[in-house]
Amino acid sequence: MKTQQAMIDQAKSLLKKLLEDGEATAVFGLARGMGGVTAPRIFTMPDELDSLVLEPKWPLAKPAMEILRTAPGGYRLAVVCRGCDERALVELIKRNQVDADALVMVGVACSGEQASICLCDRPYPSKLDIGEAAHGVDPFDDPGVKYLLEGDTHTRMGRWERVLKRCVKCYGCRNSCPICVCDPCKLEGEPWVRRGIIPTEILSFHLIRAFHLADTCVACGACQEACPAGIPLVTLQHAMRRALREGFEYEAGLDVNEKTPVLFDFIQAPEKDRPIPDWINTLRD
Amino acid sequence: MDCRFVRTTCPFCGTGCGMLLKVVDGRVVDTLPDRESVVGRGHLCIKGWSAHEFVHHPDRLTHPLVKKGDSFERISWEEAISLAAEKFRGIAEQYGNDAIGGFSSAKCTNEENYLFQKLIRAGFQNNNVDHCARL
């Protein structure tokens, strides 16, 4: 396992070369600034990269997309990508939100420790430039995930209601989600979400969001990390992602050319022997 | 394109969550929570998430206005401060010092609130000072 410093050094030389060779107009990553505090930064000169760091985890896909949206023609942005950043950007390319030609993804591996915090089953990008891939974690082994996804419908609904009623409707989940790009957003008005009501209606707020992202969520955890109420939002998506994996052998963010089965498989008749995923078995009770 | 993330503190309440303002070519265009902030720890409420919206808003007051008849007219800072001082002095002379009080704001910095209470206590000579967050 490479030390953190070795990874940073490798990233600096790789990214400096991208800027020097004109492969990228700018680099988007994290910098340690005044007082040793880390924040996202756009590096345009090779020397500026001396302040580059790779920790802590800071989801960069959405700000990267927004930078590219307002960038002038010919602008190419190199983005330091963790596995989840890469997968989010792949989904954004699929949905024509990011121009693949304007993007250079530089892949960085997450530590095993980070994978355990995120319950990430794939803590590395497909194009790994820096660091070594750590082992993933099966989110369904986590007691907190089990608590919310196991049991009969009534039990689970009760548990989810208790968790979701903590919502203060800050829209942090929507704002931080790299995939939440609908304009206008369904969560911003009638008839789905009433203004001035807190906590929000569970079905029309949280489940609209969950289903909007069902085939796109890459489980980066940005929503959950932004939630001031500590709602385990990714747990909703773990269930959706497992259903897609088991039902359609599909996983979001892996292949830019792979179409989502939600939009492209719906005319196929369901196979008789296709098993119903365990997590929806209780719908029959 | 010059784009930078500027660290600051949310102006909306006394909690003081850390946030980053995204500044593109000198204009504030977006807010991100500061994950390194020991106060907010990467969280913001809906006010914080929208904090950039008022900065360049066309309805924002950017200079003093005085009401003349039914409309407001622009005046200089010098005129505005002189006018306010004159009116406050008039009220104090006519009704006594206790007739004046002040409401400060949780959106102000500690230093601004210190100066404000000093204006009331040392200037107007009373303790009629409070703030908007005590609703």
Interface residues (C-beta under 8 A of the other chain):
Chain A: G33 V37 T38 A39 P40 R41 I42 P56 W58 P63 E66 I67 T70 A71 P72 Y75 V168 K169 C170 Y171 G172 N175 S176 E225 A226 C227 P228
Chain B: M1 C3 R4 F5 R7 L20 K22 V24 V29 D30 L32 P33 D34 R35 E36 G42 H43 L44 C45 I46 G48 W49
